[in-house]
């Protein structure tokens, strides 16, 4: 399935470029890099200065899609394990 702004929250985000727009941790704001991993509550971003772990619940992200479109997502919409988020997307097809 092609990734679009409408299905981003139900798609695999590892490997995508991300920019932290807002966060409860001021040290994470304006940091950008590639998503290296994610868990139920955190996104692991590989930046030029090292890896950071950003809380999904208290952050807002800009994701750059493969076609160059930038999509802003409130991190709480990404909450949950990646497997469960993707399963929700697949179950809607049936």
N, C-alpha and C positions, 0 to 999 in steps of 0.2 A: 504494500500500500504506500502510495506517495505521501510524503509528509507535507502538510499544509498548515496554515495558521489555525484552521478549524479543528484539526486532529492532533496538534502538537502535544497536548496534555495526555493523550492516549498512545503516544509513540515512544520509541526508544530514543533517549536523548544523549546517551553516551557517545562521545566523539563530536558533538555539536559545539560550536563556539557560543560562549555565554558571557554576559556582562552583568555584574551585580549593580542594579540601579539603586536599590534601597535595602538596608539591612539593620537589624538591631545592633549589630557589631559595626561601629563606624570604620574599623580597619578593613572591612570587606567591601565597602562602597567604592564604586568605580574600578574594581578589579575585574579583569577579563582574562579569558583563556579557554582551553578546551575541557569539556567535561570528561574526567577520567573514570569516574565511578559515581554511583549513587546508592543510597540506602533508603529506608523508610522515611527518615527524618532529615537526611543531609545530602548535599550535592558536593562532590569532590571535584575541584577545578584545578587544573594544572596551569599555572601562570608563569610568566617569564622569571619571576622571583621565587618560585617554589609552589608547592601544593597548598591549597586552603580548603577547609571544610566549612560550608555555608549552610545554615539552617534553612530548610524549606519554608517552615511556618512563619518566619519573621523576615523574609526577604522577597524582593521583586527582581525578576531577571529579564533581560533582553536576550533572546535566542536568535541567532542568524541561521536561517534555513539554507539548504544547499543552493537555492536560486538567488540568494542574496537578500531576501525579505527579512526584516527584523520584526520579531513578534515579542511583545511584552506580556509576561505571565506572572501573576501573583503566585508565589511559591507554595501557598497552601493548596493550590489546585494540583500540585505535583505530589502531594503527600501520599505516602503508601509505598509499598515495595514496587520496583519496576515491573516485576512479573504480574502483579495484580492489576496494575494500571494498563498493561498491554492486554491482559485477559478481558478486561472490561470492553476494550475496543473490539476484540474479536467476537465476543458474545453478542454484540449488537448487529453483527452481520447475519446472524441466523434468525 
